[in-house]
């Protein structure tokens, strides 16, 4: 994109951004958890792992879940495929 389209030039070119901003990851994670089957072990795992989640603690929780192999194993096949796609994006 030519920079003359911007009122102020961006600090970083959009092509150079590899990771989505945190608010996008949080929105995706929120939708993922909302869509989870509530009676499967994966949902219970997230629920027990984060009983009192605040806005400031969601980022570290997502990073923890991304590295946690137990969480991957507790998901059903559809949720696991969705979770792996989410991890690839992030």
PDB file as gemmi writes it, atoms N, CA and C in Angstrom:
CRYST1    1.000    1.000    1.000  90.00  90.00  90.00 P 1                      
ATOM      1  N   UNK A   1       0.830  -1.179   0.000  1.00  0.00           N  
ATOM      2  CA  UNK A   1       0.000   0.000   0.000  1.00  0.00           C  
ATOM      3  C   UNK A   1       0.872   1.239   0.000  1.00  0.00           C  
ATOM      4  N   UNK A   2       0.558   2.192  -0.847  1.00  0.00           N  
ATOM      5  CA  UNK A   2       1.328   3.438  -0.821  1.00  0.00           C  
ATOM      6  C   UNK A   2       1.073   4.178   0.482  1.00  0.00           C  
ATOM      7  N   UNK A   3       2.128   4.772   1.009  1.00  0.00           N  
ATOM      8  CA  UNK A   3       2.010   5.449   2.292  1.00  0.00           C  
ATOM      9  C   UNK A   3       1.246   6.764   2.195  1.00  0.00           C  
ATOM     10  N   UNK A   4       1.080   7.329   0.998  1.00  0.00           N  
ATOM     11  CA  UNK A   4       0.368   8.595   0.885  1.00  0.00           C  
ATOM     12  C   UNK A   4      -1.120   8.456   1.195  1.00  0.00           C  
ATOM     13  N   UNK A   5      -1.662   7.243   1.302  1.00  0.00           N  
ATOM     14  CA  UNK A   5      -3.060   7.037   1.656  1.00  0.00           C  
ATOM     15  C   UNK A   5      -3.313   7.267   3.140  1.00  0.00           C  
ATOM     16  N   UNK A   6      -2.275   7.226   3.951  1.00  0.00           N  
ATOM     17  CA  UNK A   6      -2.412   7.384   5.388  1.00  0.00           C  
ATOM     18  C   UNK A   6      -2.306   8.850   5.778  1.00  0.00           C  
ATOM     19  N   UNK A   7      -3.087   9.248   6.790  1.00  0.00           N  
ATOM     20  CA  UNK A   7      -2.959  10.590   7.344  1.00  0.00           C  
ATOM     21  C   UNK A   7      -1.597  10.710   8.010  1.00  0.00           C  
ATOM     22  N   UNK A   8      -1.282   9.717   8.831  1.00  0.00           N  
ATOM     23  CA  UNK A   8       0.034   9.601   9.444  1.00  0.00           C  
ATOM     24  C   UNK A   8       0.624   8.281   8.979  1.00  0.00           C  
ATOM     25  N   UNK A   9       1.883   8.264   8.579  1.00  0.00           N  
ATOM     26  CA  UNK A   9       2.457   7.001   8.112  1.00  0.00           C  
ATOM     27  C   UNK A   9       2.505   5.984   9.252  1.00  0.00           C  
ATOM     28  N   UNK A  10       2.229   4.712   8.948  1.00  0.00           N  
ATOM     29  CA  UNK A  10       2.260   3.694  10.007  1.00  0.00           C  
ATOM     30  C   UNK A  10       3.688   3.475  10.504  1.00  0.00           C  
ATOM     31  N   UNK A  11       3.801   3.103  11.759  1.00  0.00           N  
ATOM     32  CA  UNK A  11       5.112   2.817  12.330  1.00  0.00           C  
ATOM     33  C   UNK A  11       5.703   1.540  11.744  1.00  0.00           C  
ATOM     34  N   UNK A  12       4.828   0.563  11.455  1.00  0.00           N  
ATOM     35  CA  UNK A  12       5.247  -0.707  10.890  1.00  0.00           C  
ATOM     36  C   UNK A  12       4.366  -0.980   9.685  1.00  0.00           C  
ATOM     37  N   UNK A  13       4.971  -1.403   8.604  1.00  0.00           N  
ATOM     38  CA  UNK A  13       4.189  -1.735   7.416  1.00  0.00           C  
ATOM     39  C   UNK A  13       3.315  -2.957   7.705  1.00  0.00           C  
ATOM     40  N   UNK A  14       2.082  -2.955   7.211  1.00  0.00           N  
ATOM     41  CA  UNK A  14       1.183  -4.090   7.482  1.00  0.00           C  
ATOM     42  C   UNK A  14       1.751  -5.432   7.021  1.00  0.00           C  
ATOM     43  N   UNK A  15       2.568  -5.433   5.964  1.00  0.00           N  
ATOM     44  CA  UNK A  15       3.149  -6.694   5.482  1.00  0.00           C  
ATOM     45  C   UNK A  15       4.146  -7.286   6.467  1.00  0.00           C  
ATOM     46  N   UNK A  16       4.656  -6.464   7.362  1.00  0.00           N  
ATOM     47  CA  UNK A  16       5.680  -6.917   8.310  1.00  0.00           C  
ATOM     48  C   UNK A  16       5.095  -7.450   9.618  1.00  0.00           C  
ATOM     49  N   UNK A  17       3.787  -7.389   9.795  1.00  0.00           N  
ATOM     50  CA  UNK A  17       3.153  -7.857  11.026  1.00  0.00           C  
ATOM     51  C   UNK A  17       2.843  -9.339  10.875  1.00  0.00           C  
ATOM     52  N   UNK A  18       3.438 -10.151  11.736  1.00  0.00           N  
ATOM     53  CA  UNK A  18       3.267 -11.598  11.652  1.00  0.00           C  
ATOM     54  C   UNK A  18       2.251 -12.128  12.652  1.00  0.00           C  
ATOM     55  N   UNK A  19       2.225 -11.589  13.846  1.00  0.00           N  
ATOM     56  CA  UNK A  19       1.303 -12.050  14.876  1.00  0.00           C  
ATOM     57  C   UNK A  19       0.122 -11.094  14.963  1.00  0.00           C  
ATOM     58  N   UNK A  20      -1.087 -11.610  15.074  1.00  0.00           N  
ATOM     59  CA  UNK A  20      -2.226 -10.714  15.220  1.00  0.00           C  
ATOM     60  C   UNK A  20      -2.159  -9.999  16.563  1.00  0.00           C  
ATOM     61  N   UNK A  21      -2.704  -8.796  16.631  1.00  0.00           N  
ATOM     62  CA  UNK A  21      -2.712  -8.083  17.914  1.00  0.00           C  
ATOM     63  C   UNK A  21      -3.447  -8.878  18.985  1.00  0.00           C  
ATOM     64  N   UNK A  22      -3.137  -8.567  20.233  1.00  0.00           N  
ATOM     65  CA  UNK A  22      -3.681  -9.323  21.363  1.00  0.00           C  
ATOM     66  C   UNK A  22      -5.203  -9.289  21.388  1.00  0.00           C  
ATOM     67  N   UNK A  23      -5.826  -8.154  21.077  1.00  0.00           N  
ATOM     68  CA  UNK A  23      -7.285  -8.090  21.156  1.00  0.00           C  
ATOM     69  C   UNK A  23      -7.937  -9.017  20.133  1.00  0.00           C  
ATOM     70  N   UNK A  24      -7.279  -9.261  19.005  1.00  0.00           N  
ATOM     71  CA  UNK A  24      -7.815 -10.197  18.013  1.00  0.00           C  
ATOM     72  C   UNK A  24      -7.684 -11.624  18.542  1.00  0.00           C  
ATOM     73  N   UNK A  25      -6.540 -11.947  19.146  1.00  0.00           N  
ATOM     74  CA  UNK A  25      -6.358 -13.281  19.720  1.00  0.00           C  
ATOM     75  C   UNK A  25      -7.368 -13.535  20.836  1.00  0.00           C  
ATOM     76  N   UNK A  26      -7.604 -12.507  21.656  1.00  0.00           N  
ATOM     77  CA  UNK A  26      -8.556 -12.667  22.751  1.00  0.00           C  
ATOM     78  C   UNK A  26      -9.965 -12.904  22.216  1.00  0.00           C  
ATOM     79  N   UNK A  27     -10.332 -12.196  21.153  1.00  0.00           N  
ATOM     80  CA  UNK A  27     -11.651 -12.400  20.556  1.00  0.00           C  
ATOM     81  C   UNK A  27     -11.793 -13.788  19.966  1.00  0.00           C  
ATOM     82  N   UNK A  28     -10.748 -14.262  19.290  1.00  0.00           N  
ATOM     83  CA  UNK A  28     -10.781 -15.614  18.732  1.00  0.00           C  
ATOM     84  C   UNK A  28     -10.875 -16.659  19.837  1.00  0.00           C  
ATOM     85  N   UNK A  29     -10.118 -16.452  20.909  1.00  0.00           N  
ATOM     86  CA  UNK A  29     -10.139 -17.401  22.019  1.00  0.00           C  
ATOM     87  C   UNK A  29     -11.514 -17.409  22.687  1.00  0.00           C  
ATOM     88  N   UNK A  30     -12.110 -16.232  22.844  1.00  0.00           N  
ATOM     89  CA  UNK A  30     -13.438 -16.133  23.441  1.00  0.00           C  
ATOM     90  C   UNK A  30     -14.455 -16.909  22.604  1.00  0.00           C  
ATOM     91  N   UNK A  31     -14.403 -16.745  21.290  1.00  0.00           N  
ATOM     92  CA  UNK A  31     -15.319 -17.476  20.411  1.00  0.00           C  
ATOM     93  C   UNK A  31     -15.058 -18.977  20.448  1.00  0.00           C  
ATOM     94  N   UNK A  32     -13.794 -19.363  20.557  1.00  0.00           N  
ATOM     95  CA  UNK A  32     -13.453 -20.788  20.644  1.00  0.00           C  
ATOM     96  C   UNK A  32     -14.070 -21.413  21.888  1.00  0.00           C  
ATOM     97  N   UNK A  33     -13.900 -20.745  23.027  1.00  0.00           N  
ATOM     98  CA  UNK A  33     -14.419 -21.294  24.288  1.00  0.00           C  
ATOM     99  C   UNK A  33     -15.947 -21.309  24.271  1.00  0.00           C  
ATOM    100  N   UNK A  34     -16.565 -20.278  23.692  1.00  0.00           N  
ATOM    101  CA  UNK A  34     -18.033 -20.261  23.600  1.00  0.00           C  
ATOM    102  C   UNK A  34     -18.543 -21.429  22.761  1.00  0.00           C  
ATOM    103  N   UNK A  35     -17.795 -21.808  21.740  1.00  0.00           N  
ATOM    104  CA  UNK A  35     -18.228 -22.881  20.854  1.00  0.00           C  
ATOM    105  C   UNK A  35     -17.891 -24.275  21.333  1.00  0.00           C  
ATOM    106  N   UNK A  36     -17.136 -24.372  22.430  1.00  0.00           N  
ATOM    107  CA  UNK A  36     -16.751 -25.686  22.936  1.00  0.00           C  
ATOM    108  C   UNK A  36     -17.949 -26.426  23.515  1.00  0.00           C  
ATOM    109  N   UNK A  37     -17.894 -27.748  23.428  1.00  0.00           N  
ATOM    110  CA  UNK A  37     -18.899 -28.608  24.047  1.00  0.00           C  
ATOM    111  C   UNK A  37     -18.709 -28.511  25.557  1.00  0.00           C  
ATOM    112  N   UNK A  38     -19.732 -28.119  26.267  1.00  0.00           N  
ATOM    113  CA  UNK A  38     -19.622 -27.825  27.699  1.00  0.00           C  
ATOM    114  C   UNK A  38     -19.494 -29.070  28.575  1.00  0.00           C  
ATOM    115  N   UNK A  39     -19.714 -30.250  28.021  1.00  0.00           N  
ATOM    116  CA  UNK A  39     -19.642 -31.466  28.838  1.00  0.00           C  
ATOM    117  C   UNK A  39     -18.382 -32.283  28.559  1.00  0.00           C  
ATOM    118  N   UNK A  40     -17.483 -31.756  27.759  1.00  0.00           N  
ATOM    119  CA  UNK A  40     -16.253 -32.472  27.415  1.00  0.00           C  
ATOM    120  C   UNK A  40     -15.129 -32.018  28.353  1.00  0.00           C  
ATOM    121  N   UNK A  41     -14.136 -32.868  28.518  1.00  0.00           N  
ATOM    122  CA  UNK A  41     -13.025 -32.579  29.435  1.00  0.00           C  
ATOM    123  C   UNK A  41     -12.274 -31.312  29.078  1.00  0.00           C  
ATOM    124  N   UNK A  42     -12.211 -30.953  27.801  1.00  0.00           N  
ATOM    125  CA  UNK A  42     -11.478 -29.759  27.385  1.00  0.00           C  
ATOM    126  C   UNK A  42     -12.049 -28.497  27.990  1.00  0.00           C  
ATOM    127  N   UNK A  43     -13.371 -28.384  28.005  1.00  0.00           N  
ATOM    128  CA  UNK A  43     -14.010 -27.206  28.591  1.00  0.00           C  
ATOM    129  C   UNK A  43     -13.771 -27.170  30.094  1.00  0.00           C  
ATOM    130  N   UNK A  44     -13.907 -28.311  30.745  1.00  0.00           N  
ATOM    131  CA  UNK A  44     -13.659 -28.373  32.188  1.00  0.00           C  
ATOM    132  C   UNK A  44     -12.211 -27.999  32.511  1.00  0.00           C  
ATOM    133  N   UNK A  45     -11.292 -28.389  31.640  1.00  0.00           N  
ATOM    134  CA  UNK A  45      -9.884 -28.071  31.845  1.00  0.00           C  
ATOM    135  C   UNK A  45      -9.668 -26.557  31.824  1.00  0.00           C  
ATOM    136  N   UNK A  46     -10.252 -25.876  30.831  1.00  0.00           N  
ATOM    137  CA  UNK A  46     -10.130 -24.414  30.744  1.00  0.00           C  
ATOM    138  C   UNK A  46     -10.801 -23.769  31.941  1.00  0.00           C  
ATOM    139  N   UNK A  47     -11.946 -24.288  32.315  1.00  0.00           N  
ATOM    140  CA  UNK A  47     -12.694 -23.723  33.442  1.00  0.00           C  
ATOM    141  C   UNK A  47     -11.921 -23.852  34.752  1.00  0.00           C  
ATOM    142  N   UNK A  48     -11.296 -24.995  34.979  1.00  0.00           N  
ATOM    143  CA  UNK A  48     -10.519 -25.193  36.204  1.00  0.00           C  
ATOM    144  C   UNK A  48      -9.209 -24.414  36.171  1.00  0.00           C  
ATOM    145  N   UNK A  49      -8.646 -24.255  34.998  1.00  0.00           N  
ATOM    146  CA  UNK A  49      -7.371 -23.549  34.850  1.00  0.00           C  
ATOM    147  C   UNK A  49      -7.543 -22.050  35.075  1.00  0.00           C  
ATOM    148  N   UNK A  50      -8.732 -21.537  34.777  1.00  0.00           N  
ATOM    149  CA  UNK A  50      -8.946 -20.093  34.844  1.00  0.00           C  
ATOM    150  C   UNK A  50     -10.250 -19.757  35.561  1.00  0.00           C  
ATOM    151  N   UNK A  51     -10.345 -20.025  36.868  1.00  0.00           N  
ATOM    152  CA  UNK A  51     -11.605 -19.758  37.560  1.00  0.00           C  
ATOM    153  C   UNK A  51     -11.940 -18.267  37.657  1.00  0.00           C  
ATOM    154  N   UNK A  52     -10.944 -17.429  37.831  1.00  0.00           N  
ATOM    155  CA  UNK A  52     -11.173 -15.984  37.971  1.00  0.00           C  
ATOM    156  C   UNK A  52     -10.296 -15.234  36.981  1.00  0.00           C  
ATOM    157  N   UNK A  53     -10.675 -15.267  35.726  1.00  0.00           N  
ATOM    158  CA  UNK A  53      -9.871 -14.622  34.692  1.00  0.00           C  
ATOM    159  C   UNK A  53     -10.217 -13.145  34.637  1.00  0.00           C  
ATOM    160  N   UNK A  54      -9.182 -12.312  34.700  1.00  0.00           N  
ATOM    161  CA  UNK A  54      -9.370 -10.871  34.527  1.00  0.00           C  
ATOM    162  C   UNK A  54      -8.835 -10.480  33.160  1.00  0.00           C  
ATOM    163  N   UNK A  55      -9.081  -9.243  32.757  1.00  0.00           N  
ATOM    164  CA  UNK A  55      -8.610  -8.795  31.455  1.00  0.00           C  
ATOM    165  C   UNK A  55      -7.093  -8.878  31.358  1.00  0.00           C  
ATOM    166  N   UNK A  56      -6.398  -8.624  32.453  1.00  0.00           N  
ATOM    167  CA  UNK A  56      -4.940  -8.623  32.427  1.00  0.00           C  
ATOM    168  C   UNK A  56      -4.342 -10.021  32.416  1.00  0.00           C  
ATOM    169  N   UNK A  57      -5.112 -11.025  32.802  1.00  0.00           N  
ATOM    170  CA  UNK A  57      -4.539 -12.371  32.891  1.00  0.00           C  
ATOM    171  C   UNK A  57      -4.908 -13.253  31.702  1.00  0.00           C  
ATOM    172  N   UNK A  58      -5.641 -12.734  30.722  1.00  0.00           N  
ATOM    173  CA  UNK A  58      -6.045 -13.574  29.601  1.00  0.00           C  
ATOM    174  C   UNK A  58      -4.896 -13.872  28.652  1.00  0.00           C  
ATOM    175  N   UNK A  59      -4.017 -12.914  28.416  1.00  0.00           N  
ATOM    176  CA  UNK A  59      -2.879 -13.136  27.521  1.00  0.00           C  
ATOM    177  C   UNK A  59      -1.980 -14.264  27.994  1.00  0.00           C  
ATOM    178  N   UNK A  60      -1.527 -14.212  29.264  1.00  0.00           N  
ATOM    179  CA  UNK A  60      -0.700 -15.315  29.775  1.00  0.00           C  
ATOM    180  C   UNK A  60      -1.434 -16.658  29.784  1.00  0.00           C  
ATOM    181  N   UNK A  61      -2.745 -16.644  30.014  1.00  0.00           N  
ATOM    182  CA  UNK A  61      -3.522 -17.883  30.014  1.00  0.00           C  
ATOM    183  C   UNK A  61      -3.519 -18.511  28.626  1.00  0.00           C  
ATOM    184  N   UNK A  62      -3.676 -17.696  27.593  1.00  0.00           N  
ATOM    185  CA  UNK A  62      -3.652 -18.216  26.227  1.00  0.00           C  
ATOM    186  C   UNK A  62      -2.294 -18.824  25.922  1.00  0.00           C  
ATOM    187  N   UNK A  63      -1.211 -18.146  26.310  1.00  0.00           N  
ATOM    188  CA  UNK A  63       0.136 -18.685  26.083  1.00  0.00           C  
ATOM    189  C   UNK A  63       0.329 -20.008  26.821  1.00  0.00           C  
ATOM    190  N   UNK A  64      -0.197 -20.082  28.047  1.00  0.00           N  
ATOM    191  CA  UNK A  64      -0.105 -21.334  28.817  1.00  0.00           C  
ATOM    192  C   UNK A  64      -0.828 -22.470  28.111  1.00  0.00           C  
ATOM    193  N   UNK A  65      -2.043 -22.193  27.647  1.00  0.00           N  
ATOM    194  CA  UNK A  65      -2.830 -23.227  26.979  1.00  0.00           C  
ATOM    195  C   UNK A  65      -2.176 -23.670  25.678  1.00  0.00           C  
ATOM    196  N   UNK A  66      -1.510 -22.749  24.987  1.00  0.00           N  
ATOM    197  CA  UNK A  66      -0.860 -23.100  23.723  1.00  0.00           C  
ATOM    198  C   UNK A  66       0.282 -24.081  23.940  1.00  0.00           C  
ATOM    199  N   UNK A  67       0.924 -24.030  25.087  1.00  0.00           N  
ATOM    200  CA  UNK A  67       2.056 -24.910  25.369  1.00  0.00           C  
ATOM    201  C   UNK A  67       1.639 -26.176  26.114  1.00  0.00           C  
ATOM    202  N   UNK A  68       0.392 -26.255  26.543  1.00  0.00           N  
ATOM    203  CA  UNK A  68      -0.083 -27.342  27.387  1.00  0.00           C  
ATOM    204  C   UNK A  68      -0.572 -28.513  26.530  1.00  0.00           C  
ATOM    205  N   UNK A  69       0.141 -29.612  26.569  1.00  0.00           N  
ATOM    206  CA  UNK A  69      -0.218 -30.809  25.799  1.00  0.00           C  
ATOM    207  C   UNK A  69      -1.479 -31.480  26.348  1.00  0.00           C  
ATOM    208  N   UNK A  70      -1.696 -31.389  27.660  1.00  0.00           N  
ATOM    209  CA  UNK A  70      -2.877 -31.987  28.269  1.00  0.00           C  
ATOM    210  C   UNK A  70      -4.156 -31.383  27.699  1.00  0.00           C  
ATOM    211  N   UNK A  71      -4.149 -30.059  27.471  1.00  0.00           N  
ATOM    212  CA  UNK A  71      -5.324 -29.403  26.904  1.00  0.00           C  
ATOM    213  C   UNK A  71      -5.619 -29.938  25.512  1.00  0.00           C  
ATOM    214  N   UNK A  72      -4.576 -30.116  24.701  1.00  0.00           N  
ATOM    215  CA  UNK A  72      -4.765 -30.656  23.355  1.00  0.00           C  
ATOM    216  C   UNK A  72      -5.395 -32.048  23.400  1.00  0.00           C  
ATOM    217  N   UNK A  73      -4.980 -32.861  24.355  1.00  0.00           N  
ATOM    218  CA  UNK A  73      -5.485 -34.230  24.461  1.00  0.00           C  
ATOM    219  C   UNK A  73      -6.931 -34.280  24.957  1.00  0.00           C  
ATOM    220  N   UNK A  74      -7.349 -33.284  25.726  1.00  0.00           N  
ATOM    221  CA  UNK A  74      -8.699 -33.283  26.296  1.00  0.00           C  
ATOM    222  C   UNK A  74      -9.769 -32.818  25.318  1.00  0.00           C  
ATOM    223  N   UNK A  75      -9.393 -32.296  24.178  1.00  0.00           N  
ATOM    224  CA  UNK A  75     -10.367 -31.797  23.207  1.00  0.00           C  
ATOM    225  C   UNK A  75     -10.892 -32.922  22.329  1.00  0.00           C  
ATOM    226  N   UNK A  76     -12.136 -32.773  21.876  1.00  0.00           N  
ATOM    227  CA  UNK A  76     -12.637 -33.746  20.906  1.00  0.00           C  
ATOM    228  C   UNK A  76     -12.037 -33.405  19.539  1.00  0.00           C  
ATOM    229  N   UNK A  77     -12.289 -34.211  18.538  1.00  0.00           N  
ATOM    230  CA  UNK A  77     -11.607 -34.065  17.250  1.00  0.00           C  
ATOM    231  C   UNK A  77     -11.872 -32.711  16.591  1.00  0.00           C  
ATOM    232  N   UNK A  78     -13.112 -32.271  16.583  1.00  0.00           N  
ATOM    233  CA  UNK A  78     -13.454 -30.991  15.961  1.00  0.00           C  
ATOM    234  C   UNK A  78     -12.786 -29.838  16.690  1.00  0.00           C  
ATOM    235  N   UNK A  79     -12.863 -29.857  18.022  1.00  0.00           N  
ATOM    236  CA  UNK A  79     -12.242 -28.797  18.813  1.00  0.00           C  
ATOM    237  C   UNK A  79     -10.730 -28.814  18.645  1.00  0.00           C  
ATOM    238  N   UNK A  80     -10.133 -29.999  18.588  1.00  0.00           N  
ATOM    239  CA  UNK A  80      -8.684 -30.102  18.422  1.00  0.00           C  
ATOM    240  C   UNK A  80      -8.241 -29.495  17.087  1.00  0.00           C  
ATOM    241  N   UNK A  81      -8.984 -29.790  16.013  1.00  0.00           N  
ATOM    242  CA  UNK A  81      -8.644 -29.219  14.708  1.00  0.00           C  
ATOM    243  C   UNK A  81      -8.762 -27.701  14.727  1.00  0.00           C  
ATOM    244  N   UNK A  82      -9.810 -27.198  15.374  1.00  0.00           N  
ATOM    245  CA  UNK A  82      -9.991 -25.756  15.489  1.00  0.00           C  
ATOM    246  C   UNK A  82      -8.873 -25.147  16.317  1.00  0.00           C  
ATOM    247  N   UNK A  83      -8.529 -25.789  17.425  1.00  0.00           N  
ATOM    248  CA  UNK A  83      -7.475 -25.294  18.309  1.00  0.00           C  
ATOM    249  C   UNK A  83      -6.122 -25.263  17.595  1.00  0.00           C  
ATOM    250  N   UNK A  84      -5.814 -26.303  16.833  1.00  0.00           N  
ATOM    251  CA  UNK A  84      -4.547 -26.334  16.102  1.00  0.00           C  
ATOM    252  C   UNK A  84      -4.500 -25.240  15.039  1.00  0.00           C  
ATOM    253  N   UNK A  85      -5.624 -24.953  14.408  1.00  0.00           N  
ATOM    254  CA  UNK A  85      -5.676 -23.853  13.442  1.00  0.00           C  
ATOM    255  C   UNK A  85      -5.445 -22.518  14.145  1.00  0.00           C  
ATOM    256  N   UNK A  86      -6.048 -22.347  15.300  1.00  0.00           N  
ATOM    257  CA  UNK A  86      -5.854 -21.115  16.093  1.00  0.00           C  
ATOM    258  C   UNK A  86      -4.388 -20.955  16.474  1.00  0.00           C  
ATOM    259  N   UNK A  87      -3.761 -22.059  16.889  1.00  0.00           N  
ATOM    260  CA  UNK A  87      -2.350 -21.984  17.270  1.00  0.00           C  
ATOM    261  C   UNK A  87      -1.466 -21.616  16.082  1.00  0.00           C  
ATOM    262  N   UNK A  88      -1.806 -22.140  14.900  1.00  0.00           N  
ATOM    263  CA  UNK A  88      -1.027 -21.791  13.700  1.00  0.00           C  
ATOM    264  C   UNK A  88      -1.147 -20.313  13.354  1.00  0.00           C  
ATOM    265  N   UNK A  89      -2.330 -19.741  13.564  1.00  0.00           N  
ATOM    266  CA  UNK A  89      -2.530 -18.328  13.265  1.00  0.00           C  
ATOM    267  C   UNK A  89      -1.726 -17.466  14.210  1.00  0.00           C  
ATOM    268  N   UNK A  90      -1.731 -17.846  15.469  1.00  0.00           N  
ATOM    269  CA  UNK A  90      -1.053 -17.037  16.482  1.00  0.00           C  
ATOM    270  C   UNK A  90       0.428 -17.328  16.517  1.00  0.00           C  
TER     271      UNK A  90                                                      
END                                                                             
